[in-house]
Amino acid sequence: MTRLLSSLLILATIAFSACGPKAKEANKEVKTTVEKPLKWSRDAVIYEVNIRQYTKEGTIKAFSSHLPRLKELGVDILWLMPVYPVSEKNRKGSLGSYYAVADYRAVNPEFGTMEDLKKLVTQAHQLGMKVILDWVANHTGWDNVIMAEHKDWYTQNEKGEIVVPEGTDWTDTADLNYKNEDMRNYMIGSLKFWIENANVDGFRCDVAGMVPTDFWEKARVELDKVKPVFMLAEGWEPELVENAFDMGYAWDGHHLMNHVAKGEKNVADIKAYFAKVDTMYHKDAYLMNFTTNHDENSWNGTTAERMGDAAKTFAVFSYTIPGMPLIYSGQEAGLNHRLKFFEKDEINWSDLTMQKFYEKLNELKKSNKALQAGERGGKIQWLGTNKEETVCAFQRKVDGNTVVAVFNMSKAPVEVDIKGMVAGDYTDFFKNEKIQLKDNATLKLDKWGYKIFVK
């Protein structure tokens, strides 16, 4: 979801309301026979790559020079924002939106060549990282190569005119008609094209809830026949992660973080959110946790704007709760700028002081089995406190591995009594100091302070 009025659709996700206008019930009979989720994804960290803004050159080749640094950072999955040619007709700004695709089976010449992409994927694989491509199935640009010969592949009004996606201001895109089986088959063939020709490892699928779920389920089966893939849905709808996708967006959890940071909600709301998640998703579903992404950064503000002094607190929080954490391009450089979406706006890499912070978080994610995603990780067990509205305290444990996480979700220092912890010898993760915890403890926390204990 990439345009200014995307927030209108996001509001629907916050309320966990009905599915998008095209979504339908999952087909329980359509299932891949491949292991899902893939074993390597259990402790993975995903990183969103904005090729256009990443370097001065804005090319795939220039970005590839950052791969060794990202490996050191601890990244496992590289999610490349759309690499396809951008439509010129009705484009917004001088460069247009990545999500107004002109050709599903080509590389944007501004970014480089197919050979450049293949080399990037090979280099990433050699470093032990996976690569997934951003996929835009709901709509195309107005000069996509399929439009001239296949008008019937598009949604049309009573006058026979192709229309933009319903309820949006995405005037640079044309809505696809999923009642057309030929179009569906072309789209699945195009997905397979990138696995067969570039050896990518899966896809992040734009506004997945606006595309019928049964399409995604069929696509997943067909893709897994070529190669086992990892699939991320930009959507919260539970049926998406039943059979088609490994992971969806924790949109509701993300917006909750913003509200808590502003003092508009508290720990009780956090607990209520996780209670709702537990009832809506199957036990091995992943949700992606994030403090920012390309939509949030460009349209709703930087982490500093939305979260202020709580930005680092919620970054740590996103790593300790169930799911998979996301890092957006430039977060490790303290990105404090709204990147322009339709123009060139290079990320400033002059200060990498946050690199060590995220390296430490990635170490935390990988070093303790209690933090694994899905059913392999430990469930959240809430700990009792005498500061129920302001202190969020929980533990997760599995197979003798335990993580105790305590967060001050307020802008005032607190002294808090905590009850119910698994007693024993721990390590204060960020101080790297040994500590003995009892089932009752008193902790002092600075404003937006946090403590992570591991064993």
C-alpha positions in Angstrom: 0.0 0.0 0.0 1.8 3.1 -1.2 -0.3 6.1 -1.9 -1.5 9.0 0.2 -5.0 7.7 1.0 -3.6 4.3 2.0 -4.4 5.4 5.6 -8.1 4.9 4.8 -7.6 1.3 4.2 -5.2 0.9 7.1 -8.0 2.2 9.4 -10.0 -0.9 8.4 -7.2 -3.1 9.5 -7.0 -1.4 12.9 -10.6 -2.4 13.6 -10.1 -6.0 12.4 -13.2 -5.4 10.2 -14.3 -7.3 7.1 -11.8 -8.2 4.4 -11.0 -5.9 1.5 -13.5 -5.5 -1.3 -12.1 -8.5 -3.3 -11.2 -10.8 -0.5 -13.2 -14.0 0.1 -13.0 -17.0 2.4 -10.0 -19.2 2.2 -10.3 -22.5 0.3 -9.4 -25.1 2.9 -8.8 -27.7 0.2 -6.0 -25.7 -1.5 -2.8 -26.3 0.5 0.8 -26.5 -0.4 2.6 -29.7 0.5 5.8 -27.8 1.3 6.7 -27.1 4.9 5.1 -23.9 6.0 6.6 -21.7 7.4 10.1 -22.6 6.3 12.5 -23.6 9.0 15.0 -20.9 8.3 12.3 -18.2 8.9 11.8 -19.0 12.6 14.4 -16.6 14.0 14.7 -14.4 10.9 14.8 -10.6 10.7 13.4 -8.9 7.5 14.9 -5.8 6.0 13.0 -3.6 3.5 15.2 -2.2 0.7 14.2 1.0 -1.0 16.5 0.8 -4.1 15.6 4.2 -5.4 16.7 6.0 -2.3 19.4 3.7 -0.9 22.3 5.1 -2.8 23.3 8.2 -4.9 23.1 6.0 -8.0 19.7 4.4 -7.0 20.6 1.1 -8.7 20.6 -2.6 -7.8 24.4 -2.7 -8.4 25.1 0.2 -6.1 22.9 -1.3 -3.4 24.8 -4.6 -3.6 27.9 -3.0 -2.0 25.9 -2.8 1.2 25.2 -6.6 1.4 28.3 -7.4 3.6 27.2 -4.6 6.1 23.7 -6.0 6.2 25.0 -9.5 6.8 27.0 -8.1 9.7 23.8 -6.3 10.9 22.1 -9.7 11.1 19.6 -9.4 8.3 18.1 -12.7 7.0 15.5 -11.6 4.4 15.9 -8.8 2.0 12.6 -7.5 0.8 13.2 -5.4 -2.3 10.5 -2.8 -3.0 9.2 -3.2 -6.6 12.0 -3.5 -9.1 9.8 -3.4 -12.2 9.5 -0.6 -14.8 7.3 2.3 -13.6 4.4 3.4 -15.8 4.7 6.9 -17.4 1.0 7.4 -18.2 -0.7 9.2 -15.3 2.4 8.9 -13.1 2.7 10.9 -9.9 5.8 13.1 -9.6 8.8 12.9 -11.9 9.7 9.3 -11.1 6.3 7.8 -10.3 5.3 5.1 -7.9 7.1 1.8 -7.7 3.6 0.3 -7.4 2.3 1.5 -10.8 3.9 -1.4 -12.7 4.5 -1.2 -16.5 5.8 -4.7 -17.0 5.6 -7.6 -14.6 8.5 -9.5 -16.3 11.2 -6.8 -16.6 13.6 -4.8 -14.4 13.2 -1.0 -14.2 16.1 0.3 -16.4 16.6 3.1 -13.8 17.6 0.4 -11.4 19.7 -1.7 -13.8 19.3 -5.0 -15.6 18.0 -8.5 -15.0 21.6 -9.6 -14.8 22.2 -7.1 -12.0 19.3 -8.6 -10.1 20.5 -12.1 -10.6 24.0 -11.2 -9.3 22.4 -9.5 -6.3 20.4 -12.6 -5.5 23.4 -14.8 -5.9 25.5 -12.6 -3.7 22.8 -12.5 -1.0 22.5 -16.3 -1.1 26.3 -16.7 -0.8 26.1 -14.5 2.4 23.2 -16.7 3.8 20.4 -14.2 3.1 17.2 -14.7 1.2 15.6 -12.3 -1.3 11.9 -11.6 -1.8 10.4 -9.3 -4.3 7.5 -6.8 -3.7 4.6 -7.9 -5.9 1.6 -5.8 -7.0 -1.3 -8.1 -7.9 -4.2 -5.7 -7.3 -3.5 -3.2 -10.0 -1.1 -2.1 -12.8 0.1 1.2 -14.2 -1.9 2.7 -17.1 0.6 1.7 -19.8 1.3 -1.8 -18.6 2.2 -4.1 -21.5 -1.0 -6.2 -20.9 -3.5 -3.4 -21.1 -3.6 -2.8 -24.9 -4.5 -6.4 -25.7 -6.4 -7.4 -22.6 -8.8 -4.7 -21.6 -11.0 -7.5 -20.2 -8.4 -8.2 -17.6 -9.3 -4.9 -15.9 -12.3 -3.8 -13.9 -14.5 -1.5 -15.9 -17.5 0.8 -15.1 -20.8 0.8 -16.8 -19.4 2.8 -19.7 -16.7 0.2 -20.3 -13.9 2.4 -18.9 -11.1 0.9 -16.8 -11.2 2.2 -13.3 -8.8 2.9 -10.4 -8.9 0.7 -7.3 -12.2 1.3 -5.5 -12.0 3.7 -2.5 -8.5 5.0 -3.3 -6.8 8.0 -4.8 -4.4 5.8 -6.7 -5.1 7.6 -10.0 -1.8 6.3 -11.4 -3.1 2.7 -11.3 -5.7 0.6 -13.0 -7.7 -2.1 -11.1 -7.3 -5.7 -12.2 -10.4 -8.0 -12.7 -9.9 -11.2 -10.7 -13.0 -12.7 -12.3 -10.9 -13.3 -15.4 -9.1 -16.7 -15.2 -6.7 -15.8 -18.0 -5.4 -12.8 -16.1 -5.0 -14.9 -12.9 -3.0 -17.5 -14.9 -0.8 -14.7 -16.3 -0.2 -13.3 -12.9 0.9 -16.7 -11.5 3.1 -17.2 -14.5 4.7 -13.8 -13.8 5.4 -14.8 -10.2 7.0 -18.0 -11.3 9.1 -16.1 -13.9 11.1 -14.4 -11.1 11.7 -17.7 -9.3 12.8 -19.4 -12.5 14.9 -16.6 -13.9 16.3 -14.8 -10.8 16.0 -17.5 -8.1 14.2 -15.3 -5.7 12.9 -16.8 -2.4 9.4 -15.4 -2.3 7.3 -12.3 -2.4 5.9 -9.5 -0.3 2.4 -8.9 -1.8 1.0 -5.4 -1.9 -2.6 -4.9 -0.5 -3.0 -8.6 -0.4 -6.5 -8.3 1.2 -7.8 -6.5 -1.9 -7.1 -9.6 -4.0 -9.2 -12.8 -3.6 -7.7 -15.2 -1.1 -8.3 -18.2 -3.4 -6.0 -16.6 -6.0 -3.2 -16.4 -3.4 -3.8 -20.0 -2.3 -3.5 -21.3 -5.9 -0.5 -19.2 -6.5 1.3 -20.5 -3.4 0.8 -24.1 -4.5 2.1 -23.4 -7.9 5.1 -21.4 -6.7 6.1 -24.1 -4.2 6.2 -26.6 -7.1 9.1 -24.5 -8.5 10.8 -23.8 -5.2 9.7 -23.5 -1.5 9.0 -19.8 -1.0 8.4 -17.4 1.8 5.3 -15.2 1.4 4.5 -12.0 3.2 1.0 -10.4 2.9 0.5 -6.7 3.3 -2.7 -7.4 5.1 -4.0 -8.5 8.5 -6.8 -10.7 7.3 -6.5 -14.1 9.1 -7.6 -16.2 6.1 -4.5 -14.9 4.2 -2.2 -16.8 6.6 -4.2 -20.0 6.7 -2.8 -21.5 3.5 -1.4 -18.8 1.2 1.0 -16.7 3.3 3.5 -17.3 6.0 3.3 -13.8 7.5 0.9 -10.8 7.6 1.3 -7.3 8.8 0.8 -6.4 12.5 -0.9 -3.2 11.5 -3.1 -3.0 14.6 -0.1 -3.6 16.8 1.9 -0.9 15.0 -0.7 1.7 15.4 -1.1 0.8 19.0 2.6 1.5 19.5 2.1 5.0 18.0 -0.9 5.6 20.4 0.9 4.4 23.5 3.9 6.6 22.6 1.6 9.6 22.5 0.0 8.7 25.8 -3.4 8.0 24.1 -3.4 4.3 25.1 -1.7 2.2 27.8 -0.6 -1.3 28.8 -4.2 -2.5 29.2 -4.7 -1.9 25.5 -1.5 -3.8 24.7 -2.7 -6.8 26.6 -6.1 -6.6 24.9 -4.5 -6.5 21.5 -2.5 -9.7 22.1 -5.6 -11.4 23.5 -7.4 -10.5 20.2 -4.5 -11.8 18.1 -4.5 -15.1 19.9 -8.2 -15.6 19.1 -7.9 -14.6 15.4 -4.9 -16.4 14.0 -3.8 -20.0 14.0 -0.9 -20.9 16.4 1.8 -21.0 13.7 0.9 -17.7 11.9 3.5 -15.0 11.8 2.8 -11.3 12.1 5.4 -8.7 11.1 6.2 -6.2 13.8 7.6 -2.7 12.8 8.1 0.8 14.0 8.3 2.1 10.5 8.1 1.1 6.8 8.0 2.9 3.5 4.3 3.9 3.9 4.7 5.1 7.5 7.9 7.0 6.8 6.7 8.8 3.7 3.1 9.5 4.6 2.7 9.4 8.4 6.1 10.6 9.7 9.4 9.3 11.0 9.7 7.3 14.1 10.9 10.5 15.9 7.7 12.3 14.8 5.3 9.5 15.7 7.1 8.0 18.7 9.5 10.6 20.0 11.6 9.3 22.9 9.8 6.0 22.8 11.2 5.0 19.3 14.0 2.8 20.7 11.7 1.3 23.3 9.2 0.1 20.7 12.1 -1.2 18.5 13.1 -3.5 21.4 9.4 -4.3 22.0 9.0 -5.4 18.4 11.8 -7.9 18.8 10.5 -9.5 22.0 6.8 -10.0 21.2 5.7 -12.9 18.9 6.3 -12.5 15.2 9.2 -11.3 13.0 10.8 -7.8 13.3 11.3 -5.5 10.3 14.0 -3.0 9.7 13.4 -0.3 7.1 16.1 1.2 4.9 18.1 3.7 6.9 16.8 2.9 10.4 20.3 1.7 11.3 21.5 5.2 10.2 18.9 6.9 12.5 16.7 7.8 9.5 14.9 11.0 10.7 13.6 12.2 7.4 10.4 11.5 5.4 11.7 10.1 2.2 9.9 11.4 -0.9 7.9 8.8 -2.6 7.8 9.9 -6.3 11.1 11.7 -6.4 14.8 11.0 -5.8 15.6 11.5 -2.1 18.8 9.7 -1.0 19.2 8.2 2.5 21.9 9.9 4.5 24.4 7.1 5.6 26.8 9.4 7.4 25.9 8.3 10.9 25.7 4.5 11.5 25.6 4.7 15.3 22.3 2.8 15.3 23.9 -0.1 13.5 25.2 -1.5 16.8 21.8 -1.1 18.4 20.1 -3.2 15.7 23.0 -5.7 15.6 22.3 -6.3 19.3 18.6 -6.7 18.7 19.2 -9.2 15.9 21.6 -11.1 18.2 18.8 -11.2 20.8 16.3 -12.6 18.2 18.6 -15.4 17.1 20.2 -16.4 20.4 17.1 -17.4 22.4 14.6 -20.0 21.2 11.8 -18.4 23.2 11.8 -15.6 20.7 11.2 -17.8 17.6 8.3 -17.0 15.5 5.1 -19.1 15.4 4.4 -22.0 17.6 8.1 -22.8 18.1 8.5 -19.7 20.2 7.3 -19.1 23.8 3.8 -17.6 24.4 3.5 -14.3 26.2 3.0 -14.7 29.9 2.1 -11.5 31.6 3.8 -10.7 34.9 2.0 -8.9 37.7 3.1 -5.3 38.5 1.9 -2.5 40.8 2.0 -0.2 37.8 -0.5 -1.9 35.5 -1.2 1.1 33.2 2.4 2.1 32.6 4.7 -1.0 33.0 4.4 -3.8 30.4 6.1 -6.9 31.8 6.1 -10.4 30.4 8.1 -13.5 30.0 8.4 -16.0 27.1 9.9 -19.5 27.7 10.4 -22.7 25.7 12.7 -25.7 26.2 14.6 -24.1 29.1 15.1 -20.8 27.3 13.5 -17.8 28.9 13.3 -14.1 28.1 11.9 -11.6 30.7 11.0 -8.2 29.2 10.0 -5.2 31.2 9.0 -1.9 29.5 8.2 1.5 31.0 5.5 2.7 28.6 5.5 6.3 29.9 7.5 9.5 29.9 8.2 9.4 33.7 10.7 7.3 35.6 9.1 4.5 37.6 10.0 2.0 40.4 8.0 -1.1 39.9 7.3 -4.3 41.8 7.1 -7.4 39.5 5.7 -10.8 40.4 5.6 -14.2 38.8 9.0 -14.3 37.0 10.7 -17.6 36.5 13.4 -17.4 39.2 17.0 -18.2 38.4 20.3 -16.9 37.0 19.9 -14.5 34.0 21.9 -12.2 31.9 20.9 -8.5 31.7 21.1 -8.6 27.9 22.0 -5.0 27.1 24.5 -4.6 30.0 25.9 -8.2 29.5 25.9 -8.6 33.3 24.9 -11.7 35.3 21.9 -11.2 37.6 19.8 -13.5 39.8 16.1 -13.0 39.6 13.5 -14.0 42.1 9.8 -14.5 41.4 9.4 -11.1 43.1 11.6 -8.2 42.1 11.7 -4.4 42.2 13.1 -2.5 39.3 13.8 1.1 38.5 13.2 2.2 35.0 14.0 5.5 33.3 11.3 7.2 31.1 10.6 4.8 28.3 13.1 2.5 29.9 13.4 -1.2 29.4 15.1 -4.3 30.8 15.6 -7.6 29.0 16.8 -10.6 30.9 17.7 -13.8 29.2 18.7 -17.4 30.1 
